[in-house]
Amino acid sequence: MTARSDPIAYPPRGMSRDEVARYVGVGTTKFDEMVADGRMPSPRKSTGG
């Protein structure tokens, strides 16, 4: 039996800056540049829960 990926799966949440940079395939400096110029969204604080 082969494993199938879930077509409704959501991208990871609650990742650190380092984890996000690695996830999108760039270094942290490039990731910071991308956030600063609007190519990536700004971080958001979790509301808990």
HUJOBEL-V802835 format. One record per backbone hydrogen bond with DSSP energy under -0.5 kcal/mol. NH is the residue of the N-H (numbers start at 1). CO is the residue of the C=O. If there is no record, write none. Layout:
BEGIN
NH,CO ; NH,CO
END
This chain:
BEGIN
7,5 ; 9,6 ; 20,16 ; 21,17 ; 22,18 ; 23,19 ; 24,20 ; 25,21 ; 25,22 ; 26,21 ; 31,27 ; 32,28 ; 33,29 ; 34,30 ; 35,31 ; 36,32 ; 37,33 ; 38,35 ; 39,34 ; 40,34
END
